[in-house]
């Protein structure tokens, strides 16, 4: 990598297990670009930590009345066998909060007359740990007691009228409890933290939306959320936020906790477990989250050949020193971007980049994962453009745009995106497209043709677009997605999929004979020009799905798909497609299901998008929402693709 010759250890060509000499070119690290080593003793500051989950339950009136408490307790109960516990060291703990903190001391199973006892602490300024030893219990040894506790928990608080939420104090108490070990704080919150540490105000102001002052709503309102997150990072504590409020919850402030601790923010606005769709979505995602194998106490370092320097890192972690990124926990699916600066002219034909992650597996093994990438260098700009990856470029600028939006505001973020695409087009035209001789068109090599529309999609995304209609919680949650979604999901979030269902080819919605995977219809451009009034369409950005029913949809189509005779009987809004006994209904459901299949795209986590049924002649606000995903149309205050390409052409040709 660095063109130095190193001595290899004596036993490099000897296999100690079989006592035979081996061919060195069979070694994994000489054949694969990704390889893991079991870390020796000197890579440990302490023995590998066990997996620790400490759940912080909101038990205020809002959480109880929406069914959040019951659903989350039930989901954890059902998922206990899925939580990684191969080394039988996994520990769980539970704290509940409203305007006080409620600790639960859970006995071990062999303790015959052991009852779970609740300890209530009302002093939020200096919360102390009542009896620190049995607040974190080993899942294996207290399984029965944990199950009993989770069954009783919703009943304990079923009549709670308390509207307080001391989330900040609960987080501090949780940190105090698990910081000797490290682990995950899992906060489930249904309202704005209104008392105790990290108290937040209701600061949403409709008059500010769409103005230059809007960006102040995307900033943190209380410095506690950044400083506390950094403190957690030092003690290997990672925080995941599950947010469910039907009113303003200040996602902008709360999302800092996961941002600096390698966690994630999950947002379920207006959650109500009484709606089956809401309960199923949360329970499926939460159960999958609990079962996922994560890394613990991880650090990432990226190295490169001489002349290259890692200048900036983007993603959810804490950048501890110039080149060391700290992850108290390493989640399963997040995206990280590293910006590399060229400090001196590169003489060699190839350069190398190498990312090394030192981490502990959930099963208590310390490992080093090394990823190596070798890239050719060139002095020819045409090679550069021809080998560029438009999806990777879009991901990089998505992370930069989020940083710009939080630092300088939304206008600055959109202007920077527009400036960058113009610069890329201008450089190409000047250096490779025959300069001013080449006529007035826009030119790009085939592999970058999608870049202008991806940038337009990014500027029109709910996180960045100019609008006076987007509540700041929704915007902040979208900015979290733009800076964490893995590439295949990010690209779909920026440029959603559109499928025509009423006229899909015969093989769509049925398994492919060779791969046995369901075949999707061919995707269409995101423009209302593609719609016919008698059609049925699926629009899917990976987070939400819309079924669009045209105003002239024939009764037979409605009967086959929805089981209704007439359009007026069709229930619009959040919904599920009924299971009917006909071939077309089965195929439509198969397409919707396949469109949700992230695993086939190499992404491990389960997301269950809400499905909304939209009638073209129905509820205007729902219709508008679906139309904002049609990136190539004109919407709100943003231009259509044709206008956008025209304005780029003017600026590039100048």
Secondary structure, DSSP 8 states (H G I E B T S, - for coil): --S------GGGGEETTTTEE--GGG-GGGT-SEEEEE--GGG-SSS----EEEEEEE-SHHHHHTTHHHHHHHHHHHHTTTS--TTS--EEEEEEESSSEEEEE---TT-TT---EEEEE---TT---SSGGGSEEETTTTHHHHHHHHHHHHHHTTT-------HHHHHHHHHHHHTTT-EEEEEEE-S---SSTT-------GGGTTSGGGGGGGS-S-THHHHHHHHHHHTTEEEEEEE--SS---HHHHHHHHHHHT--EEE-TT--TTSHHHHHHHHHHHHHHHH---EEEEEEEEEESTTEEEEEEESSSEEEETTEEEEEEE-SS---EEEEEE-S---SSEEEEEEEEEEE-TTS-EEEEEEEEEEE--S-HHHHHHH--HHHHHHHHHHHHHHHHHHH-HHHHHHHHHHHHHHHHHHHHHHTS-GGGG-SS----GGGTTHHHHHHHHHHSTTT---SS--HHHHHHHHHHHTTS-HHHHHHHHS-EEEE-TT--TTTTSB-TTT--B-------S-GGG--TT-EEEEE-SSEEEEEE-TT--HHHHHHHH--SSGGG---EE------SSHHHHHHHHHHHHHT--GGGT--S----EEEEEETTS-HHHHHHHHTT-TTS-BTTB--HHHHHHHHHHHHH-
